[in-house]
Amino acid sequence: MFTWMTAKRWLLRRLSLILDLSRHILPRQSSRRLALVGCVISVLFLYTFLFGWPGPNIYSNKQPAIEHCVADHMIRKGISHPLVNGQAEDGTYWRENRVAFAGNGFLGIDMALDRRLVLLANESGRSHLHTGFHPLVDVQMPLASQRDSMAFADPVDGVARSVHCSKVADKCVCISQTVYAHRTRPELLVQDVHIINPSTSSFSVTFARRRTDWEEHKKGTSSSPVFTKLFSLGAKNLLVAVQCSAIPTKTVAIRPKVEESFRFICAVDSSATAENGNAAGGASARGSQTAAVTRLSATFARLYALSSDQLDQEHALAWKELNSATFHISKSKAPNALNQPQIDTVRHALLSTVRATLLENGTGTPQMMMMAPMTTKTADQQQREIALRWASVVRRSAQCYAGHSTLLTPSKLWQRWDDLRTALKTLDIWRMTLEHRGCARLMRGPTGAHGVVQAFLLSLSAATFTTASSPPAAAAAVGAPHTLQQQQQNNSPQQERANAVGGVGDGTIRLEIGLDPESELHRHIQIDGLLVGSSDALRLSMDFQLDLSLKPFVSLRTYASPALPSSSPVLYACTAGCQEAPFQIGEKQISLAIKVTRPRTPIIFVSEHADQLELVRKTLHVIEVVDAPAHEQHTVDLHKHGGPGGGGLPTLFWVVLVLVLIAFHLFLLKLLYTEWQNASGVPGGAPYSKYSKRVLFRRE
């Protein structure tokens, strides 16, 4: 069998042969140096020809020239995308996934294909309302022979993006669009258009919004029209009103070497009306229509007066807060494996279909309400409000999530999205699954999108919150619930944190991690920001890895909110069976070996109180507790390299090695043949010829 050691010995014998020949064929020192220089130059030339000079190569060789424009534009704008990084597997997913969804739980839109307004249903079992209204502005540019486009959702910023590029005079002319449904102002839809013309020639673009069959209401000559339509939803009617900013009526000239930006906004209002079965109902509907137009016009005027920076900052900070809890899994090349882009896309879309009630301005009712004025707050006040919002999530997490990990694939939860309806159907399955597995109280309550973040994270990690009896000290420290404003004005920070969870006098919460060590811990899994503490909203970080013997272990640490510097973030944990004393988890990371029991129990228990884990040890009855078995090498190789035995040297290495060996042997044969022919005519050639014959016919 041809192994690496065999190849090494074979190469060493060839190297010894050429060195032995060089001592007789090239007797002079200068000739040896020239030969060495020639060999080095040949190797460098061969390496440059095969690999190219080292440096950042942002383009895949499989990409045509026009796709370079799209990739280059996203790099210059700092947009992370798998196609830009040359990741073929993830790039295929982005190409095949045809939905670029943006939403805030009240409204949503797919800017890839559908581009029509959808009013979202926040509860499972209810249908979303596809209005058929086109709020987005279409940008038309001159036709070019080479064009390419890309539309995708950005999970980090909570927006949907599209890039359209054309080749004009050998330059990449790109139109990028960013669309988002404002996270804290649910009635607002924002579209940014950015046009870049690096060429030396100017061109014209036109803006157009598709016509609609909605009823148009015009107030004055300067204001934009309000469009209304009445939808019948079984026993009631829903009146929807939309007002969008005006678009340029004439073509816009884009001069050479210039970048132009445009912003368009839309405001949406919905309200229930009476039935149209009688005259009174018709009059009521007309009155509701007039009221909706008046209300929406006033709201649109206030939104239009706000600065773009303020709207963008509000939206970005809201999504940053929702993204503070994360789940990461290492990349796998195994067939049908679940990778990070799929998880991020589903997570972003799921959050986009749920209202962030704790973040929204106003009352947070499904209908659009008048916005409360923004007040200036210090950084400490903002951090305290964030801590209070997350603290309210923990108390509602009891009994969520019960079941196996949702990382299982293939599954209906991770199917491809061909259009918006398929995507919304999949997201409905997600909500029903989480609610059925004990997370209904967490998702349907006032926690909204914050609760969905917690439930989604728990489902991936097969983690369950269970209630346990509270220690007397913990129960006495908890007061009656208050509203958020009363807590901020009257209560101390400790009382605020206790009241935010709605009271825990009936028991505290214990976290149990139920991942399967044998089937789910053969990849690197990192969970960060999982809320655990019921009084201080402590966050738990878990890092599952494999040691050198391929046995799984976990690294744990905890940290508190920046608004709570005086609190000491301390939790307690024990492994499966809780046969040992609880380990204290602090800001310094600790590592624990994963254990399994018979019968099976959760692999990790986490609580704020050590005596709870002592109670678990006394009441948990198992036959044996052993270390989790080591994973098979071929299983790890399957995820790392796409198949067993893939951990060897890359294919390109062997191709280069074969080419080098062929070139070396051709050079050697030519050298030996030349010396063989010239040996008889050179004085003293007989001994030299005898040496050449001995070397040439030597057995190995």
Secondary structure as GFF3:
##gff-version 3
##sequence-region A 1 700
A	DSSP	alpha_helix	4	25	.	.	.	ID=ss1
A	DSSP	alpha_helix	29	51	.	.	.	ID=ss2
A	DSSP	alpha_helix	65	76	.	.	.	ID=ss3
A	DSSP	alpha_helix	88	96	.	.	.	ID=ss4
A	DSSP	beta_strand	101	103	.	.	.	ID=ss5
A	DSSP	beta_strand	107	110	.	.	.	ID=ss6
A	DSSP	beta_strand	118	119	.	.	.	ID=ss7
A	DSSP	beta_strand	129	130	.	.	.	ID=ss8
A	DSSP	beta_strand	138	140	.	.	.	ID=ss9
A	DSSP	beta_strand	147	154	.	.	.	ID=ss10
A	DSSP	beta_strand	159	168	.	.	.	ID=ss11
A	DSSP	beta_strand	171	181	.	.	.	ID=ss12
A	DSSP	beta_strand	188	197	.	.	.	ID=ss13
A	DSSP	beta_strand	203	208	.	.	.	ID=ss14
A	DSSP	beta_strand	215	217	.	.	.	ID=ss15
A	DSSP	beta_strand	226	233	.	.	.	ID=ss16
A	DSSP	beta_strand	236	244	.	.	.	ID=ss17
A	DSSP	beta_strand	252	254	.	.	.	ID=ss18
A	DSSP	beta_strand	258	273	.	.	.	ID=ss19
A	DSSP	alpha_helix	279	305	.	.	.	ID=ss20
A	DSSP	alpha_helix	308	322	.	.	.	ID=ss21
A	DSSP	beta_strand	326	329	.	.	.	ID=ss22
A	DSSP	alpha_helix	340	352	.	.	.	ID=ss23
A	DSSP	alpha_helix	379	395	.	.	.	ID=ss24
A	DSSP	three_ten_helix	412	414	.	.	.	ID=ss25
A	DSSP	alpha_helix	420	434	.	.	.	ID=ss26
A	DSSP	pi_helix	435	439	.	.	.	ID=ss27
A	DSSP	alpha_helix	440	444	.	.	.	ID=ss28
A	DSSP	alpha_helix	449	460	.	.	.	ID=ss29
A	DSSP	beta_strand	463	468	.	.	.	ID=ss30
A	DSSP	alpha_helix	472	476	.	.	.	ID=ss31
A	DSSP	alpha_helix	484	490	.	.	.	ID=ss32
A	DSSP	alpha_helix	493	500	.	.	.	ID=ss33
A	DSSP	beta_strand	508	513	.	.	.	ID=ss34
A	DSSP	beta_strand	525	531	.	.	.	ID=ss35
A	DSSP	beta_strand	539	546	.	.	.	ID=ss36
A	DSSP	beta_strand	552	559	.	.	.	ID=ss37
A	DSSP	beta_strand	571	575	.	.	.	ID=ss38
A	DSSP	beta_strand	583	585	.	.	.	ID=ss39
A	DSSP	beta_strand	590	593	.	.	.	ID=ss40
A	DSSP	beta_strand	595	598	.	.	.	ID=ss41
A	DSSP	beta_strand	604	607	.	.	.	ID=ss42
A	DSSP	alpha_helix	610	619	.	.	.	ID=ss43
A	DSSP	beta_strand	624	627	.	.	.	ID=ss44
A	DSSP	alpha_helix	633	641	.	.	.	ID=ss45
A	DSSP	alpha_helix	651	678	.	.	.	ID=ss46
A	DSSP	alpha_helix	685	696	.	.	.	ID=ss47
###
